[in-house]
Amino acid sequence: MSSPAGREERQVLTAYLTRNRLKRSAQREAILDAFVKAGHHVSVEDLLEIVRRRHPEVGRTTIYRTLKLFKEAGLASELLFGSEARFEPVWNRDHHDHFVCVACGKIFEFRSPQIERLQEEIATGIGFAIEGHRHHIFGRCRRCAARPRREPRATSAARR
């Protein structure tokens, strides 16, 4: 039976587990299937909801630990936005950066050869060797920017 997770991702996970003397499990494979199929930035809660549709016995801690394992194996990247962590598949994916809506949490990926080139020029100018980077720009998406912002409530002391 073929699974939704790609063959390469499964091979990467198996090699990582073998190198680190960790066991393969049906739960890890089900989580990998759901993670790869989701194909975008997911929180632990998002993935828990997806996985529990077919595997109701899987818990939040298992999802979290498995996502950390995917990160260590090179299959996932963890993105921290405020207090929430999101994970995205990175195996065989091109580098990209992110716009993050601070109101609704939506994440937009973008690629910019101009930004990449400028980073390289600046790094070369100061004698810096870039080994990697993450570029996140925070703001409001079109939908959230169109909504009026709520003003913070005045306290009773401020109203006097």
N, C-alpha and C positions, 0 to 999 in steps of 0.2 A: 504494500500500500504506500503510495507516494504522499508526502506531507506538504503543506503549503510553504514551509521554510525551504529556502534554496539549498541545493546540495552542498554548495561551497560553505554556507554558514554552518550547516550541520557538521561538515568536516572540520572547520575551524574550532567549533565547540568541542568536538570529540578529541581533537589533538590537544586542546588546552586541558581538558579534563584528564587525559592520559598523562600528560607532562606533570601535572600537579597531583596525580594520584587521587583524583576525585571520581565519584561514581556518576555514571549516566543514570538519568531517571526519566520516567514518563512525564513527570511534572515539568522538569527542565525543558524537555523537548516540546511539550504543549505550550509552554511560555515562549519558547523560541519561535514556534509556528505563529503564534498570535502577534508577537512583536514584529517579526519580519513582514507579516501580512498587513499589519497596521501601517507600516512604512513611513510614519511621521513622528512627530514629537509627542510622546505619551508620558503621562504621570503614572506613578504606581497605581493610583486609583483608576485611571483610564484602563490600564492593562488588566487590573484585577477584574473589572467589569466585563471585559472581553473574554478573559480566560474562564471565568466562572460560568459562562453560558454553557460550556461543554464539560467543565471540570469544577463543580461546585465545592469540592473539598480543598481547593487551593486557597491558601490564606495570604493576607497582605504581606506578612514577613517573608514568606517564600518568594513572592513576586519581587520584593525589594532586594533580597539577597541574590536572587537570580539575575536581576538587572545589573547589580554590582559585578557579578561574575562575568556577564556579557561584556561589561566595560573592560574588565581586566583581560579578557580574551581578545579584545580588539573588535568586537562586534557592535558595540554601542558607545555612544558619547553621552555624558551627563551634562546637562545644561542647567545651571542654577539661575532662576529668575526670582529674586526676592527670597521668600522662604520655601518656594516650591521647586522641586527638581523635576526636570523632564528628561527623557531619554530618547535618543533617535538612533536608528540603524546607521552604521557607518561603513560596513563592509562593502567594498567596491563602489563607493559613492564619491562623487566629486566634492571638493572643498566648496563650502558656501558659508555665508554669513547670515545674520538674522535681524529682522525688525520685530520688536516685541511690543504688543499693545499692553500698556500698563492698566487699562480699564477692564478688558475682557480676557486677556491672557493669550490671545491668538498670536501665532508666530508665523511670520512670512520669511521664506528663504530668498536670498538673492545672491547673485554672482556678479562681481565687477572686476574685469581685467584692469581697469584704470586704478582702482583702489589697491589691488595686488601689486601692480607696477610701482605705484607711489610708495607703498610700504617698503618694497625692495630698494628703491632709490634712497629713501631716508636711512634705512638700515646700512646700506653701503657707505653712505656719507659719514656715518658715525662709527663705522667699523664694527657693526653688529651683525652676527650671523643668525638669521631667523630660523628657528626649528619648528615653529608652528604658532598659530594664533587663533583666537576666537574674537569675532567682531559682532557685538550685539548693540543695536540702536533701539532705545526705548522711547516710546511716544504713544500716540493714539491712532488706531486704525480709522479708516474713513467713517465707518458706522458710529464708533464711539466719539469721534471728534465732532460729529454732527449733533450729538445729544448735548443738551445744556449740562454743565457741571453743577453738582450739588455743592452748595456752600456749607461749610461746617456749621453745626448748630451752635448758637451762642449759649454760654452757660448762664445760669441765673445771675451770677455775680457780674457778668459782662453786660447784662440788660439793665442794670441799675443805673 
